Structure formats: C-alpha cells, structure tokens
Amino acid sequence: MLILSAIFIVFNIVIVLLGDIEYIRLARVLSTLAVALYFFIVIGHYSKWLYIIYVLQLLSSIGFYYYDFTYGKSLFLTSSILTYSVIIFWVVKNVQWDLIKRYEYVTYLFIYLIHIGFHFYNVQNFEERIDSNLEYVLILLTGIIGMTTCLLVGFSNATRSTFNSAYLMYATFAFVFADFAAMVAYYYELFPLRFYFIERGSYLFGLYILTRFCYIETNEDAINNYVD
C-alpha cells in the first residue's frame, strides 16, 4: 500500500506541476478508480457500506472532472452528500452519548453552529457564480452534512477510541477538506493551482487512510472467524 501510495503521490505532483486544471481533475478520476479497483479486487470488506462509499467517491471524481457543466456539479455535490450520509449512518450507532459531558455538547454545538454560519457566509460571497437554485442548495447541503459528519466521527472516536475509529475519522476529515479546497479553487478563483494542490494532497490522504482502515478491519474479521 505504501508503494502504491508513493506512486500516486508522484503522479499527482507531476500533474499539478503541469498546471493544467483539466489534467488535475483527470488525476483524481484515475487515482480514485485505481484505489477502488484495488479495494474491490485485493482488500474487500465485510460491510456493504464501504463498497458504496468507493463507488460514490468514483462518481464524485467524475463529477469533479465535469464540474464546468451543470450535470458535473450535480454529480459531484450529490455524491459527496451521499458519501457523508453513509458515513453518518454507519458511525452514529457507535457513539456512546452518555460518555459525552454536558459542557462538551455545549462547546461543540457552539463551534458547529459557528462553522455552519461561516459556510453560509462563504457561499453568499460567490453566489453570483452559482448557476441555479439547485446548485446553491447542493453546495449548502454539502457543507452542512460534511461538517456534521466530522462532528459525529469525532464523537464516535472520542467515545470508542480505537485505531479503526481514528482511521475513519481522519479519512472523513480529509475528504471534507478536499471538497472544501476544490470549491474554494473553483468559485473564488483564489490561487486555484495551490488549492487544487491542497485538494490533491487531502484527497489522496483520505483514500489511503480509508483503504488502510478497510485492510485492518478485513484482517481482524478474518482472524476472528479463524479463531471461532
């Protein structure tokens, strides 16, 4: 996995240095496809939700490549929303709510609402670049559900602190940050190559950590079945 990751890192750095945004977007599609095939063929997992997440990430990457078109935006944003929704559905049952202190609820709710407000403020700043009401709603939902997912995987890891929960938390944070960097690069046009470079790094990190998570869980499940 480390060798494959090193190859992907070098490949994506070369693509970013070429400075062609179309190539940068294509690199995400190829990287996601390669990792998804590696997961399907070599690693696998006992949970069907992981297969759904990889398929959604592939669809998200295709939508990212065609983001200049309406269907591309809808595919990218919808796939991201569904990915975060699947993770929420998967981890929320693992949160031991009684272990979270009242002051922690208040503190994190305050931080969460501040970030939601900041997200609305950001979207309003590039509202003139949004083509339709549907796109506007999808962007808002992507940010809201993404931050909600980060909060819940954080709670899950805090109340069930294991290497596996930490891996899933890091992967989620990486995917959310990558989507944020990609939208900043596109809508703000603020140093787009730099933000696409950040997006590439965050997204590759998320893919690696998610695949590592699947590898560990699959091996643990195989060992448990062997012992039983």
Secondary structure, 3 states (H helix, E strand, C coil): CHHHHHHHHHHHHHHHHHCCHHHHHHHHHHHHHHHHHHHHHHHCCCCHHHHHHHHHHHHHHHHHHCCCCHHHHHHHHHHHHHHHHHHHHHHHHHCCHHHCCHHHHHHHHHHHHHHHHHHHHHHHHCHHHCCCHHHHHHHHHHHHHHHHHHHHHHHHHHHCCCHHHHHHHHHHHHHHHHHHHHHHHHHHCCCHHHHHHHHHHHHHHHHHHHHHHHHHHHHHHHHHHHHC
